[in-house]
Amino acid sequence: MGSHSLTHQMEALKLLHELNGSRAARSSAEVSSDDSGSRRKSLSPKPQTVAERARGSQFSRLVEILSQIISIEQDLLRPLSEDLGSFLLRHKDSVDLRNICLRMALSEAGCQSDRDLKELSVCLQLIVDNLLSALREENSLSSLGAVRRLVGISTTFSDM
């Protein structure tokens, strides 16, 4: 079960990277008309509002957090038995994460709403909290580095 949860998280990350790429492509190409009345794409970027820039920044930070979480989980799963790996990665949280990312990818014009970003943030925070809880219960020296990295990620959420 642990590897299935990690697979869901990796699928979610792939969706977010694709969404980020399509969002960047849309913001850099603006449709305009030339003198003949035909429509063409202009290479001048469309000005973004402060709120759009803030959402874009938060989105990028959440994508980076998910990348870090996946890296930590992969490092933890290498030496662990399947039983402990299953315990660390809660399947439901990973499925929820993937579903949030799917909904974001399918949303109108791929725009991130404040609600989507909040749900993504809450889901990632829950995953981090669950991993921290599991690692603290294990109380192993080998997981100390992962605990420190997860605590660092957790404090990032309070800065958003």
C-alpha positions as CSV (number, residue, x, y, z in Angstrom):
1,M,0.0,0.0,0.0
2,G,2.9,2.4,0.7
3,S,4.1,2.4,-2.9
4,H,0.6,3.0,-4.1
5,S,0.3,6.1,-2.0
6,L,3.6,7.4,-3.3
7,T,2.4,6.7,-6.8
8,H,-0.7,8.8,-6.3
9,Q,1.6,11.6,-4.9
10,M,3.8,11.4,-8.0
11,E,0.8,11.5,-10.3
12,A,-0.4,14.6,-8.4
13,L,3.0,16.2,-8.8
14,K,3.0,15.5,-12.6
15,L,-0.4,17.1,-12.9
16,L,0.8,20.1,-11.0
17,H,3.9,20.5,-13.2
18,E,1.7,20.2,-16.3
19,L,-0.8,22.7,-14.9
20,N,2.1,25.1,-14.1
21,G,3.5,24.8,-17.6
22,S,0.2,25.4,-19.3
23,R,-0.5,28.4,-16.9
24,A,2.9,29.9,-17.8
25,A,2.3,29.4,-21.5
26,R,-1.2,31.1,-21.3
27,S,0.2,34.1,-19.4
28,S,3.0,34.6,-21.9
29,A,0.8,34.5,-25.0
30,E,-2.0,37.1,-25.4
31,V,-4.4,37.1,-28.3
32,S,-4.5,40.4,-30.3
33,S,-5.8,41.6,-33.7
34,D,-3.6,43.0,-36.4
35,D,-4.7,45.6,-39.1
36,S,-6.2,43.0,-41.3
37,G,-8.6,41.9,-38.6
38,S,-7.1,38.4,-38.2
39,R,-6.3,37.2,-34.7
40,R,-2.8,36.2,-33.8
41,K,-0.8,35.5,-30.6
42,S,1.4,38.3,-29.3
43,L,4.5,37.5,-27.3
44,S,4.0,40.3,-24.9
45,P,2.9,38.9,-21.5
46,K,-0.5,39.8,-20.2
47,P,-0.2,41.9,-17.1
48,Q,-1.2,40.0,-13.9
49,T,-3.0,41.4,-11.0
50,V,-1.4,41.3,-7.5
51,A,-3.9,38.5,-6.6
52,E,-2.9,36.4,-9.7
53,R,0.8,36.8,-8.9
54,A,0.2,35.8,-5.3
55,R,-1.8,32.7,-6.3
56,G,1.0,31.8,-8.8
57,S,3.6,32.2,-6.1
58,Q,1.7,30.1,-3.6
59,F,1.1,27.5,-6.3
60,S,4.8,27.3,-7.0
61,R,5.6,26.9,-3.3
62,L,3.0,24.1,-2.9
63,V,4.5,22.3,-5.9
64,E,8.0,22.5,-4.3
65,I,6.6,21.3,-1.0
66,L,5.1,18.2,-2.7
67,S,8.4,17.5,-4.4
68,Q,10.2,17.7,-1.0
69,I,7.5,15.4,0.6
70,I,7.9,12.8,-2.2
71,S,11.7,12.9,-1.8
72,I,11.5,12.4,1.9
73,E,9.1,9.5,1.6
74,Q,11.3,7.8,-1.0
75,D,14.3,8.2,1.2
76,L,12.3,6.7,4.1
77,L,10.9,3.8,2.2
78,R,14.2,2.5,0.8
79,P,15.4,0.9,4.0
80,L,12.0,0.1,5.6
81,S,9.9,-3.0,5.6
82,E,6.6,-2.9,3.6
83,D,4.6,-2.9,6.9
84,L,6.2,0.3,8.2
85,G,6.1,1.9,4.7
86,S,2.4,1.2,4.5
87,F,2.0,2.9,7.9
88,L,3.9,6.0,6.9
89,L,2.0,6.7,3.7
90,R,-1.7,7.0,4.3
91,H,-3.5,6.0,1.1
92,K,-6.5,8.2,1.6
93,D,-4.4,11.4,1.9
94,S,-2.6,10.6,-1.3
95,V,-5.8,9.8,-3.2
96,D,-7.3,13.1,-1.9
97,L,-4.2,14.9,-3.1
98,R,-4.4,13.4,-6.5
99,N,-8.1,14.3,-6.7
100,I,-7.5,17.9,-5.8
101,C,-4.8,18.1,-8.5
102,L,-7.1,16.5,-11.0
103,R,-9.8,19.0,-10.3
104,M,-7.4,21.8,-10.6
105,A,-6.1,20.5,-13.9
106,L,-9.7,20.3,-15.2
107,S,-10.9,23.6,-13.9
108,E,-11.8,26.4,-16.2
109,A,-8.7,27.6,-18.1
110,G,-6.5,25.9,-15.5
111,C,-6.8,28.8,-13.2
112,Q,-6.1,28.2,-9.5
113,S,-8.8,29.5,-7.3
114,D,-8.1,30.5,-3.7
115,R,-10.3,27.5,-2.6
116,D,-8.2,25.0,-4.7
117,L,-4.9,26.4,-3.3
118,K,-6.3,26.3,0.3
119,E,-7.4,22.6,-0.2
120,L,-4.1,21.7,-1.7
121,S,-2.2,23.4,1.2
122,V,-4.4,21.7,3.8
123,C,-3.9,18.3,2.2
124,L,-0.2,18.7,2.0
125,Q,-0.1,19.9,5.6
126,L,-2.1,16.8,6.7
127,I,0.4,14.5,4.9
128,V,3.3,16.3,6.6
129,D,1.6,16.1,10.0
130,N,0.9,12.4,9.5
131,L,4.4,11.6,8.5
132,L,5.8,13.6,11.5
133,S,3.5,11.7,13.8
134,A,4.5,8.3,12.4
135,L,8.2,9.1,12.5
136,R,8.0,10.5,16.1
137,E,6.3,7.3,17.2
138,E,9.0,5.2,15.5
139,N,11.6,7.3,17.4
140,S,14.5,6.1,15.3
141,L,17.8,7.8,14.8
142,S,17.7,6.9,11.1
143,S,14.6,9.1,10.7
144,L,15.9,12.1,12.5
145,G,16.9,13.9,9.2
146,A,13.5,13.3,7.7
147,V,11.8,14.7,10.9
148,R,14.0,17.9,10.6
149,R,13.1,18.2,6.9
150,L,9.4,17.7,7.6
151,V,9.4,20.2,10.5
152,G,11.0,22.7,8.0
153,I,8.3,22.1,5.5
154,S,5.6,22.4,8.2
155,T,6.9,25.9,9.2
156,T,6.6,26.9,5.6
157,F,2.9,26.5,5.8
158,S,2.6,29.1,8.5
159,D,4.5,31.5,6.2
160,M,1.9,31.2,3.4
